[in-house]
Amino acid sequence: MRSVLAAVVVPLVAVVVIGPYTFLPSLLEYAFAHDVQARLGLQKAPKVELESDPPLRMIAGEFSGGEIRLRDAGLGGVRTERAVIDLDPFDVDVLESISQGSIVAREPLSGGLRVEVPEAEVSRLVKEQAETEVRDVDITKSGMEVRAEATFLGASFPVSATGDLGISGQSFVFEPRSLEAAGMALPRELTDALLAGTRFEYPIKRLPYRSTISGVETAEGELVLTGRVPRVPLGVYPGG
């Protein structure tokens, strides 16, 4: 009798214990992804990975964090290579989330934001905003180089302005610090005018979930914006 009971109870316990680790994360990640896709009007669902430490806490709906990764999305009027929301610890109602097929959180979620903007998109924005005729943009770890076309004494020649990117309010700004002019010696007035003409400022508007941008850095071939997402209202209870 004991052997029969063990044969029934042991597999049942295994299903109860192992089941949530096998199915629950996938179900909640699926619900997360499609909720975000619907709210932001995305063509593709984002990649979602949820974390629970220790894992047993996920059964109670307690998560230590997670990531929402959006690729090829347009955020704030800027085409991004990738955007990542790094979620703060949060709680969800597991049974309600599974029964409704969407996330039911105890309160709005929040987290850090990282937005990667490809070099080609930065080049497009610079060409739209700069006063000088810009030919190309090169982004490296040390900063950004803007290559433009200048005219002096009836002759056209290439110039190159290097500088840094920064944040001003909710805009990212290119501040040129030096200029090269194809080996030509230019009057100080013209150099100053060309530097001013390559400066640009681009406002980041209409970011989802009232996100704010607080930092900017450069990497090889891309611009990286960082900030915070203060409120991600995924399936929150009314008044929650």
Salt bridges, closest charged atoms under 4 A:
ASP35 OD1 - ARG39 NE 2.51
GLU49 OE2 - ARG69 NH2 3.21
GLU62 OE1 - ARG57 NH1 2.83
GLU67 OE1 - ARG69 NH1 2.61
GLU81 OE2 - ARG71 NH2 3.66
ASP88 OD2 - ARG228 NH2 2.87
GLU116 OE2 - ARG82 NH2 3.09
GLU116 OE2 - ARG114 NE 3.18
GLU121 OE2 - ARG124 NH2 2.62
GLU128 OE2 - ARG124 NH1 2.74
ASP136 OD2 - ARG147 NH2 2.99
GLU145 OE1 - ARG147 NH1 3.48
GLU149 OE1 - ARG135 NE 3.78
ASP164 OD1 - ARG177 NH1 2.53
GLU175 OE2 - ARG199 NE 3.04
ASP192 OD1 - ARG188 NE 3.05
GLU201 OE1 - ARG199 NH2 3.73
